[in-house]
Amino acid sequence: MHSPYALPDGNVLISFSGGRTSGFMLHQILEANQGLPDTTKVVFANTGREMPQTLNFVQDCSEHWDVPITWLEYDRVDNKVAYKVVSHNSAARNGEPFEKMLYRPYLPNAVARFCTAELKVRTIKRYLVKQGWKHWHSCIGIRADEARRINKKQKEDRWTFWYPLYHANVTKKEVMQFWNGHTFDLRLHGPNGVTAKGNCDGCFLKSEATLAMMWREHPDRMQWWVDMETKAGGTFHKSRSYADLGNFIERQGDWIFDNEAFLCQADEGECTG
């Protein structure tokens, strides 16, 4: 029986977001293929706004599973787009790649998510093209219970999407069971043990409830988003500013976090680059 994790022929990019789902996917691919050939690269694109635990988790996966992971960051050189290869030790931790990308007259938002495109998708593409790759399969960690997030176009100018978790019918339950029994894990928990802080710390696609929790627990990290809105003279979200949300949370007691009806729980998806 053909494994849904068997590598397709040719060059393969395994895009590692730094979360549990993409970590599980990488483990299953490694197991199914007894390692990775030279034609496969695992790449993590750092925005500079990942939580420290996310960066540590990426490094743990690399070390525990003996798999090389290339760390990339968006860069600008002589006012032109570029990328640089970094490591766990040298990776940006104060939003530097993200801030370099904010040169347009408006900020990224749910409709114009150019942060995902520039910081992740195009940064990885520039790197692979520099390696001499002309075409490749792009492996993305989207589960069967996230089918709405699958790119229906299936093919871009240089790559074809590959969704092994979707084809293996993996759901969040299987992913959590795997990590619950594993020797290491991503230690990022929100209310009631729900992982809520992963990937970009203050991402505007996260729910109001999640961002409120971030303001309560990590006001220093959320202040960066306020600073970027102030610098740009605009907001990331059409109906709220980070400063307004922070001020609201500061005025309220913890009771608002115990009432699910008080803060909006719905997010607008997640970055998958």
C-alpha positions as CSV (number, residue, x, y, z in Angstrom):
1,M,0.0,0.0,0.0
2,H,1.4,3.4,-1.0
3,S,2.1,5.6,2.0
4,P,0.5,9.1,1.9
5,Y,3.9,10.2,3.3
6,A,6.0,8.8,0.5
7,L,8.0,11.5,-1.1
8,P,7.0,12.4,-4.7
9,D,9.6,12.3,-7.4
10,G,11.8,15.3,-7.9
11,N,12.6,18.2,-5.6
12,V,10.4,18.6,-2.4
13,L,10.1,21.5,-0.1
14,I,8.8,20.6,3.4
15,S,7.6,23.9,4.8
16,F,7.9,23.8,8.5
17,S,5.8,26.5,10.3
18,G,7.2,25.6,13.7
19,G,3.9,24.2,15.1
20,R,2.8,20.8,16.3
21,T,1.0,19.9,13.1
22,S,4.0,20.6,10.8
23,G,6.2,18.9,13.3
24,F,4.1,15.8,13.3
25,M,4.0,15.9,9.5
26,L,7.8,16.1,9.3
27,H,8.2,13.1,11.7
28,Q,5.8,11.0,9.6
29,I,7.7,11.8,6.4
30,L,11.0,10.9,8.0
31,E,9.6,7.6,9.2
32,A,8.0,6.7,5.9
33,N,11.1,7.5,3.9
34,Q,13.9,6.4,6.3
35,G,15.2,9.9,6.3
36,L,15.4,12.5,3.5
37,P,17.2,12.5,0.2
38,D,19.3,15.5,-1.0
39,T,16.4,16.5,-3.3
40,T,14.3,17.3,-0.2
41,K,14.7,20.4,2.0
42,V,13.0,21.3,5.3
43,V,12.7,25.1,5.6
44,F,11.6,27.3,8.4
45,A,10.9,31.0,7.6
46,N,11.4,33.2,10.7
47,T,9.4,36.4,10.8
48,G,11.0,37.6,14.0
49,R,7.7,37.6,15.8
50,E,7.7,33.9,16.7
51,M,7.5,33.0,20.4
52,P,10.8,31.8,21.9
53,Q,9.2,28.4,22.5
54,T,8.5,28.1,18.8
55,L,12.1,28.7,17.9
56,N,13.2,26.2,20.5
57,F,10.8,23.6,19.1
58,V,12.1,23.9,15.6
59,Q,15.6,23.4,16.9
60,D,14.5,20.4,19.1
61,C,12.9,18.7,16.0
62,S,16.2,19.2,14.1
63,E,18.3,17.8,16.9
64,H,16.1,14.9,18.1
65,W,15.3,13.6,14.7
66,D,18.7,14.3,13.1
67,V,17.2,16.3,10.2
68,P,18.8,19.5,8.9
69,I,16.3,22.5,8.9
70,T,17.2,25.6,6.9
71,W,16.3,28.8,8.7
72,L,15.5,31.7,6.5
73,E,14.6,35.4,7.0
74,Y,13.3,38.1,4.7
75,D,15.9,40.9,4.2
76,R,16.4,44.1,2.2
77,V,19.8,45.0,0.7
78,D,20.3,48.3,-1.1
79,N,16.5,48.8,-0.9
80,K,15.9,45.5,-2.8
81,V,14.3,42.3,-1.5
82,A,16.6,39.6,-0.4
83,Y,16.9,36.7,2.1
84,K,19.4,35.5,4.6
85,V,20.2,32.1,6.1
86,V,20.2,32.2,9.9
87,S,20.2,29.7,12.8
88,H,18.6,29.2,16.1
89,N,21.3,31.3,17.7
90,S,21.3,34.1,15.1
91,A,17.6,34.2,14.3
92,A,15.8,37.6,14.7
93,R,13.7,37.8,17.9
94,N,12.4,41.4,17.8
95,G,10.5,41.5,14.5
96,E,13.3,42.8,12.4
97,P,12.4,40.9,9.2
98,F,8.7,41.9,9.6
99,E,9.6,45.5,10.1
100,K,11.9,45.6,7.1
101,M,8.9,44.3,5.0
102,L,6.6,47.2,6.1
103,Y,7.7,49.7,3.5
104,R,4.3,50.0,1.7
105,P,1.8,52.8,2.5
106,Y,-0.5,50.3,4.2
107,L,-0.2,47.4,6.6
108,P,-0.9,43.7,5.8
109,N,-4.4,42.6,6.8
110,A,-6.8,39.7,6.3
111,V,-7.5,40.8,2.7
112,A,-4.0,41.7,1.7
113,R,-1.8,39.2,3.6
114,F,1.4,40.2,2.0
115,C,3.3,39.4,5.2
116,T,2.7,35.7,4.5
117,A,3.7,36.1,0.9
118,E,6.8,38.1,1.5
119,L,8.2,36.8,4.8
120,K,7.5,33.1,4.0
121,V,6.4,32.1,0.5
122,R,8.6,34.4,-1.6
123,T,11.5,34.3,0.8
124,I,11.6,30.5,0.5
125,K,11.1,30.7,-3.2
126,R,14.1,33.0,-3.6
127,Y,16.3,30.6,-1.6
128,L,15.3,27.5,-3.6
129,V,15.7,29.3,-7.0
130,K,19.2,30.3,-5.8
131,Q,19.9,26.6,-5.1
132,G,19.1,25.9,-8.8
133,W,15.6,24.5,-8.3
134,K,13.3,25.1,-11.2
135,H,10.2,23.2,-10.1
136,W,9.3,21.4,-6.8
137,H,6.5,19.9,-4.7
138,S,5.6,22.2,-1.8
139,C,4.6,20.1,1.2
140,I,2.2,22.0,3.5
141,G,0.9,20.8,6.9
142,I,-2.9,21.1,6.5
143,R,-4.9,18.4,8.2
144,A,-8.1,16.7,7.0
145,D,-10.2,18.8,9.5
146,E,-8.8,22.0,7.9
147,A,-9.7,21.2,4.3
148,R,-11.1,24.7,3.7
149,R,-7.5,26.0,3.9
150,I,-6.3,23.9,1.0
151,N,-5.3,25.9,-2.1
152,K,-7.7,24.6,-4.8
153,K,-5.5,25.9,-7.6
154,Q,-3.0,23.1,-6.7
155,K,-0.2,24.5,-8.9
156,E,1.8,27.7,-8.8
157,D,4.4,29.0,-11.3
158,R,7.2,26.8,-9.9
159,W,5.6,24.4,-7.5
160,T,2.8,21.9,-7.0
161,F,1.2,21.7,-3.6
162,W,1.4,18.4,-1.6
163,Y,-0.8,17.9,1.5
164,P,0.1,14.5,3.0
165,L,-1.8,15.0,6.3
166,Y,-5.0,15.8,4.4
167,H,-4.5,12.6,2.3
168,A,-3.7,10.6,5.4
169,N,-7.0,11.8,6.9
170,V,-5.1,13.2,10.0
171,T,-7.0,15.4,12.4
172,K,-6.0,17.5,15.4
173,K,-6.8,14.6,17.7
174,E,-4.1,12.4,16.1
175,V,-1.5,15.2,16.2
176,M,-2.2,15.9,19.9
177,Q,-2.0,12.2,20.8
178,F,1.4,12.0,19.1
179,W,2.8,14.9,21.1
180,N,1.3,13.8,24.4
181,G,3.3,10.7,24.2
182,H,6.5,12.2,22.8
183,T,9.8,13.0,24.5
184,F,9.6,16.7,23.7
185,D,6.9,19.1,22.8
186,L,6.0,22.7,21.9
187,R,5.3,24.3,25.2
188,L,2.8,27.0,24.2
189,H,-0.5,26.8,26.0
190,G,-3.4,29.3,26.2
191,P,-6.6,29.1,28.2
192,N,-7.7,25.5,29.2
193,G,-4.5,24.1,27.7
194,V,-5.3,25.2,24.1
195,T,-2.3,26.0,22.0
196,A,-2.9,29.6,21.1
197,K,0.3,31.6,20.9
198,G,2.1,29.7,18.1
199,N,3.5,31.2,14.9
200,C,3.4,35.0,14.7
201,D,2.7,36.2,18.3
202,G,0.2,39.0,17.6
203,C,-1.0,37.9,14.2
204,F,-4.1,39.8,13.1
205,L,-5.7,36.6,11.9
206,K,-6.0,35.4,15.5
207,S,-9.2,35.8,17.3
208,E,-10.0,38.7,19.6
209,A,-9.9,36.3,22.5
210,T,-6.5,35.0,21.7
211,L,-5.0,38.5,21.2
212,A,-6.6,39.6,24.5
213,M,-4.9,36.7,26.2
214,M,-1.6,37.7,24.6
215,W,-2.1,41.2,25.9
216,R,-2.7,39.9,29.4
217,E,0.2,37.5,29.4
218,H,2.8,39.2,27.1
219,P,2.1,43.0,26.9
220,D,5.8,43.6,26.0
221,R,5.4,41.4,22.9
222,M,2.1,43.0,21.9
223,Q,3.6,46.5,22.2
224,W,5.6,45.8,19.0
225,W,2.3,45.6,17.1
226,V,1.2,48.9,18.6
227,D,4.5,50.5,17.6
228,M,4.1,49.2,14.0
229,E,0.6,50.7,13.7
230,T,1.8,54.0,15.1
231,K,4.7,54.0,12.7
232,A,2.5,53.2,9.6
233,G,-0.4,55.5,10.7
234,G,-2.9,52.6,10.2
235,T,-4.1,49.3,11.6
236,F,-3.7,45.6,10.8
237,H,-7.4,44.9,11.4
238,K,-10.3,46.8,9.9
239,S,-12.3,47.1,13.2
240,R,-9.7,47.3,16.0
241,S,-6.3,48.6,16.8
242,Y,-3.8,46.8,19.0
243,A,-3.6,49.8,21.3
244,D,-7.4,50.0,21.8
245,L,-7.5,46.2,22.6
246,G,-4.6,46.6,25.0
247,N,-6.2,49.5,26.8
248,F,-9.5,47.6,27.0
249,I,-7.8,44.6,28.6
250,E,-6.0,46.8,31.1
251,R,-9.2,48.3,32.3
252,Q,-11.1,45.0,32.6
253,G,-10.7,42.2,35.2
254,D,-9.9,38.6,34.4
255,W,-13.7,37.8,34.4
256,I,-13.8,38.6,30.6
257,F,-11.6,35.5,30.0
258,D,-14.0,33.3,31.8
259,N,-17.0,34.3,29.6
260,E,-16.7,32.9,26.1
261,A,-19.4,35.2,24.8
262,F,-17.5,38.4,25.8
263,L,-14.6,38.2,23.4
264,C,-14.9,37.0,19.8
265,Q,-13.5,33.4,19.6
266,A,-13.4,33.2,15.8
267,D,-10.1,33.6,14.0
268,E,-9.5,34.2,10.3
269,G,-7.2,31.3,9.6
270,E,-3.5,30.8,10.2
271,C,-0.4,31.4,8.3
272,T,0.8,28.2,6.6
273,G,4.0,29.3,4.9
